[in-house]
Amino acid sequence: MLKAIIFDMDGVIIDSEPSHAKAALNVYKAHGIDADIDYCKSFIGSSTKKMCEDSIKKFSMNISSEDLLAEMNAEKKRLAATEGYTPLPGVKELIKKLYSAGYHLAIASSSSITEIEDVVKSLNIKKYFTKLISSSHVKEPKPAPDTFLLALQKLGISAKEALVIEDSEHGVSAAKAAGIACIGYENPHSGSQNLSKADVLLESFEGLTTHFFEYTLQRSLGLPVNITSTKRLNIRELCVDDINELYPIYSDPQIRKYIDNIDDYLENEIEKQKAYIKNVYSFYGYGLWGIFSKTNGKLIGRCGIENHTVDGKEEIMLSYLLDSQHWGYGYAIECCSAVLKYARDELDIHRIVCVIDFDNSRSIKTAQKIGMKCEKDLIHNGRECLLYSIEL
């Protein structure tokens, strides 16, 4: 269960990397050092202290690391006083949303605690954060896991109950070394960061829902993601073990008549599901999900949305199937309505189609009852079908 989200600060909450590089270059220039921007970028995600220690060795500077760090911090403070702090688009709104949803929030940054305090006060977001942690509180900065391990300790939670948001290779490496699921934020001002170890990558904070964070944690832990629920049903991703229960439903001739690509051998269906989890669920964030009865937890069918080419056009297609023992009780309308709502609210999808065999009267009635309209007749997979659609 997700309890806390841990934010890096520089490059995640504030777009500070250009300003930090500018401050460092100003200090180097004052010492007659001809450093460049690429040198500064190599320390993104690490600490200013680490950069100072490296600079003294690399450029043979006649100054202590403590004094150089003080000069760097003073120049950053001067620039901040004149230029202010620029929040990343959508991040303040996201912080407020996560706080309102009941998650504990923390900052775990390579910046000093004074800088962190200055930022949260300047942006008026301090009240949303339970803990503020600086790498100066630990022995080894990022990419070592120490900063995030301290954050977990301060929050009183385990690594499996948290998510980290990072924009740097060092930060992502630190999060994963601490055993925490990590969201990589691709900030163009953070340089060419290798965020490949992150569980998922983001280009923007705008429009994110709390479900996205729950989804990311479950995916990282190798658990099937809970999609949504209704009065009588739970809808979640199918895992490999579910295929043993689903396969007998596939075998019903009444159902198999209208579905394609079902293998005659259970072992092959299991292998296909393994690939589906990796290549469809993980990549698209949607697919065909399992329908489970809240009464007994039993798998009674599947439903969901997939990308398909329909009559030469790329569409997102709704489909479902139910154990025939559950026909006639409104389950199809219930699960399909929930899927449409999820697609609109969580995935920002605005058009969904359904391709129904011409003689499948049950599915035609279901499509009509959930608000879908018939667009046209078509031949799909060699069968006479009807194309239904809905604008969400």
C-alpha positions in Angstrom: 0.0 0.0 0.0 1.4 3.4 -1.0 1.8 5.7 2.0 4.4 8.3 0.9 5.8 10.1 -2.1 9.4 11.4 -1.8 10.3 14.3 -4.0 13.8 15.3 -5.1 13.8 19.1 -5.2 16.2 20.5 -7.8 14.9 19.7 -11.2 11.7 18.2 -9.9 10.0 20.9 -7.7 12.0 23.8 -8.9 13.8 24.3 -12.3 17.0 25.1 -10.5 19.7 23.3 -12.4 20.5 26.2 -14.8 20.7 28.6 -11.8 23.0 26.2 -9.9 25.3 25.8 -12.8 25.4 29.6 -13.3 26.3 30.0 -9.6 29.1 27.4 -9.8 30.6 29.0 -13.0 30.5 32.4 -11.4 32.5 31.1 -8.4 35.0 29.2 -10.7 35.5 32.4 -12.8 36.3 34.3 -9.6 39.0 31.8 -8.9 40.4 31.9 -12.4 39.1 28.4 -13.2 37.8 27.8 -16.8 35.2 25.2 -16.0 32.3 24.5 -18.4 28.6 23.8 -18.1 29.1 20.1 -18.9 31.4 19.8 -15.8 28.6 21.2 -13.7 26.0 19.0 -15.2 28.0 15.9 -14.3 27.1 16.5 -10.6 23.3 16.8 -11.2 21.7 14.6 -8.6 24.7 14.6 -6.4 25.7 17.3 -3.8 27.4 20.7 -4.1 29.8 19.4 -1.4 30.8 16.5 -3.7 31.4 18.9 -6.6 33.5 21.2 -4.4 35.7 18.3 -3.3 36.1 17.1 -6.9 36.8 20.7 -8.1 39.7 21.2 -5.6 41.4 18.1 -6.9 40.6 18.5 -10.6 41.6 22.2 -10.8 44.3 22.2 -8.0 42.4 25.0 -6.2 44.1 26.5 -3.1 41.0 26.6 -0.9 39.3 24.2 1.6 36.2 22.3 0.5 34.3 24.0 3.3 35.2 27.5 2.1 34.5 26.7 -1.5 31.1 25.2 -0.5 30.3 28.4 1.4 31.1 30.5 -1.6 28.9 28.3 -3.8 26.0 28.4 -1.4 26.3 32.2 -1.0 26.3 32.7 -4.8 23.2 30.4 -5.2 21.5 32.4 -2.5 22.4 35.7 -4.2 21.0 34.4 -7.5 17.8 33.1 -5.8 17.3 36.4 -4.1 17.5 38.3 -7.4 15.9 35.7 -9.8 13.6 33.7 -7.4 12.6 30.1 -7.6 10.8 28.7 -10.7 8.4 25.8 -9.9 8.1 23.1 -12.6 4.7 23.3 -14.4 2.0 21.4 -12.6 4.1 20.4 -9.6 2.5 22.6 -7.0 -0.9 21.4 -8.1 0.3 17.8 -7.9 1.7 18.3 -4.4 -1.6 19.7 -3.2 -3.5 16.8 -4.8 -1.3 14.1 -3.3 -1.5 15.8 0.1 -5.3 16.0 -0.1 -5.5 12.3 -1.0 -3.8 11.5 2.4 -0.3 10.6 1.3 2.7 11.7 3.4 5.1 13.8 1.3 8.8 14.4 1.9 11.7 16.1 0.1 15.0 14.2 0.0 17.5 16.5 -1.8 21.2 16.9 -2.3 20.7 20.6 -1.5 21.3 22.0 2.0 18.5 22.0 4.5 18.6 25.8 4.4 18.0 25.8 0.7 15.2 23.3 1.0 13.6 25.5 3.7 14.0 28.6 1.5 12.3 26.9 -1.5 9.3 25.4 0.3 8.7 28.7 2.1 9.1 30.8 -1.1 6.7 28.6 -3.0 4.3 28.4 0.0 4.3 24.6 0.1 6.0 23.8 3.4 2.8 22.8 5.1 2.3 19.9 2.6 5.6 18.1 3.6 5.9 15.8 6.6 9.8 15.7 6.3 12.6 17.6 4.7 15.8 15.6 4.3 19.2 16.9 3.0 22.1 14.8 1.9 24.1 16.8 4.5 22.3 14.6 7.0 24.0 11.4 5.7 27.4 10.1 5.1 27.2 9.5 1.4 25.1 11.6 -1.0 23.3 10.2 -4.1 23.9 7.9 -5.9 24.3 6.2 -2.6 21.0 5.2 -1.0 21.6 6.9 2.3 19.4 10.0 1.7 16.4 7.9 0.8 17.0 5.4 3.5 17.0 8.3 6.0 13.7 9.5 4.5 12.1 6.1 5.0 13.3 6.1 8.6 12.0 9.6 9.3 8.6 8.7 7.6 8.4 5.4 9.6 7.6 3.4 6.5 9.2 0.6 4.4 10.6 0.8 0.9 7.5 -1.0 -0.4 5.3 1.7 0.8 6.9 4.6 -1.0 7.6 6.2 -4.3 10.4 8.6 -5.3 10.3 11.2 -8.1 13.7 12.0 -9.5 15.2 13.8 -12.5 18.8 12.6 -12.4 20.7 9.4 -13.0 22.3 9.7 -9.6 18.9 10.2 -7.9 17.2 7.3 -9.7 20.2 5.0 -8.9 19.9 6.1 -5.2 16.2 5.3 -5.1 16.6 1.9 -6.6 19.6 1.1 -4.4 17.3 1.9 -1.4 14.7 -0.5 -2.9 12.2 2.2 -3.6 10.1 2.4 -6.8 11.1 5.5 -8.8 9.4 7.8 -11.3 11.9 9.5 -13.6 11.0 13.0 -14.6 12.6 14.0 -17.9 13.6 17.6 -17.2 15.3 19.0 -20.4 17.4 21.4 -18.2 18.9 18.5 -16.2 21.1 17.5 -19.1 21.2 14.1 -20.8 20.3 12.0 -17.8 20.1 8.2 -18.1 16.8 7.5 -16.3 16.5 3.9 -17.7 16.5 2.4 -14.2 13.3 4.3 -13.3 10.0 2.3 -13.2 8.2 4.8 -15.4 9.2 8.1 -17.1 7.3 11.4 -17.1 7.6 14.4 -19.3 5.0 16.5 -17.4 3.3 16.7 -13.9 0.2 18.1 -15.4 -3.0 16.0 -15.3 -1.6 13.2 -13.1 -4.0 11.3 -10.9 -3.4 9.5 -7.6 -4.2 6.2 -9.4 -1.1 6.7 -11.5 1.1 6.6 -8.4 -0.7 3.5 -7.0 -0.3 1.9 -10.4 3.4 2.6 -10.5 4.0 1.1 -7.1 2.0 -2.1 -7.8 3.8 -2.5 -11.2 7.2 -2.1 -9.5 6.3 -4.7 -6.9 5.2 -7.1 -9.7 1.6 -7.1 -8.5 -1.4 -6.9 -10.8 -2.8 -3.4 -10.8 -6.2 -2.7 -9.4 -8.0 -0.8 -12.0 -11.5 0.1 -10.6 -14.5 -1.4 -8.8 -18.2 -1.3 -9.0 -21.0 -2.3 -6.6 -20.5 -6.0 -7.4 -17.2 -6.2 -9.2 -13.5 -5.7 -8.9 -11.6 -5.1 -12.1 -7.8 -5.6 -12.1 -5.0 -6.7 -14.4 -4.8 -10.4 -15.1 -1.8 -12.3 -13.8 -0.4 -15.5 -15.1 -2.2 -17.6 -12.4 -5.5 -16.2 -13.5 -5.3 -17.9 -16.8 -6.1 -21.3 -15.2 -9.5 -19.8 -14.2 -10.1 -17.9 -17.4 -9.3 -20.7 -19.8 -12.5 -22.8 -19.0 -14.5 -19.6 -19.7 -12.8 -19.3 -23.1 -13.7 -23.0 -23.8 -17.4 -22.3 -23.7 -18.6 -22.6 -27.4 -21.1 -19.8 -26.8 -18.3 -17.4 -25.9 -15.6 -18.7 -28.2 -17.8 -18.1 -31.2 -17.2 -14.4 -30.9 -13.6 -14.1 -29.8 -10.4 -14.5 -31.8 -6.9 -15.7 -31.1 -7.6 -18.2 -28.3 -5.1 -21.0 -28.3 -6.1 -24.6 -28.0 -3.5 -25.3 -25.4 -3.5 -23.8 -21.9 0.3 -23.7 -21.7 0.4 -21.4 -24.8 -2.2 -19.1 -23.3 -0.1 -18.8 -20.2 3.0 -17.9 -22.2 0.9 -15.3 -24.2 -0.3 -13.7 -20.9 3.3 -13.4 -19.7 4.1 -11.4 -22.8 0.9 -9.4 -22.5 1.8 -8.2 -19.0 5.2 -7.0 -20.1 4.3 -5.6 -23.5 0.8 -4.3 -23.2 0.0 -3.5 -19.5 3.4 -2.1 -18.8 3.7 -0.1 -22.1 0.2 1.2 -22.6 -1.1 1.3 -19.1 -4.3 -0.5 -20.2 -5.4 -3.7 -21.9 -7.9 -6.5 -21.1 -8.5 -6.9 -17.4 -10.0 -9.5 -15.2 -13.5 -9.2 -13.8 -13.8 -10.6 -10.2 -17.0 -11.0 -8.1 -16.9 -9.1 -4.8 -19.1 -11.8 -3.3 -16.6 -14.7 -3.6 -13.5 -13.2 -5.3 -14.0 -15.5 -8.3 -12.9 -14.6 -11.8 -16.0 -14.4 -13.9 -14.6 -12.8 -17.2 -12.5 -10.1 -18.7 -13.0 -6.6 -20.0 -11.0 -3.6 -21.1 -9.7 -1.6 -24.0 -7.0 -2.2 -26.6 -5.5 -0.6 -29.6 -6.8 -2.0 -32.8 -6.9 -1.2 -36.5 -10.6 -1.1 -37.4 -11.6 -0.6 -41.0 -8.2 0.9 -41.7 -8.3 3.4 -38.8 -6.4 3.2 -35.5 -9.0 3.0 -32.7 -9.2 2.2 -29.0 -11.6 -0.7 -28.8 -13.8 -1.9 -25.9 -14.3 -5.6 -25.5 -15.6 -8.0 -22.8 -16.6 -11.6 -22.1 -18.4 -13.1 -19.2 -18.9 -16.7 -17.9 -22.3 -17.7 -19.4 -23.5 -18.4 -15.9 -23.4 -14.7 -15.2 -25.3 -13.6 -18.3 -28.6 -11.7 -17.8 -27.8 -10.1 -14.5 -26.4 -6.7 -15.7 -22.7 -7.6 -15.2 -21.7 -6.6 -18.7 -23.3 -3.2 -18.4 -21.7 -2.7 -15.0 -18.2 -3.6 -16.0 -18.3 -1.8 -19.4 -19.6 1.4 -17.8 -16.8 1.3 -15.3 -14.2 0.8 -18.0 -15.5 3.8 -20.0 -15.4 6.0 -16.9 -11.9 4.8 -16.1 -10.7 5.5 -19.7 -12.2 9.0 -19.5 -11.1 10.0 -16.0 -7.8 8.3 -15.6 -6.5 7.8 -19.1 -7.9 11.0 -20.8 -9.3 8.9 -23.6 -12.2 10.5 -25.5 -13.3 8.1 -28.1 -13.9 4.3 -27.8 -15.3 1.9 -30.3 -16.8 -1.6 -30.1 -16.9 -4.1 -33.0 -19.8 -6.5 -32.5 -20.8 -9.5 -34.7 -24.0 -8.8 -36.6 -25.8 -11.7 -34.8 -24.5 -11.0 -31.3 -27.7 -9.5 -30.0 -26.6 -9.5 -26.3 -23.6 -7.4 -27.0 -25.5 -5.0 -29.2 -28.0 -4.4 -26.4 -25.1 -3.9 -24.0 -23.4 -1.3 -26.3 -26.7 0.6 -26.7 -27.4 0.6 -22.9 -24.0 2.1 -22.1 -24.6 4.9 -24.6 -22.7 3.7 -27.7 -24.1 4.5 -31.1 -23.9 2.4 -34.3 -21.8 4.0 -36.9 -21.8 1.5 -39.7 -21.6 -2.1 -41.0 -18.2 -3.5 -41.7 -16.2 -6.7 -42.3 -13.8 -7.4 -39.4 -11.6 -10.4 -39.2 -13.6 -11.9 -42.0 -17.0 -11.6 -40.2 -20.0 -9.3 -40.7 -19.9 -6.8 -37.9 -21.3 -3.5 -36.6 -19.1 -0.6 -35.5 -20.4 1.1 -32.3 -18.7 4.2 -30.8 -19.0 6.6 -28.0 -17.4 10.1 -27.3 -16.4 10.4 -23.7 
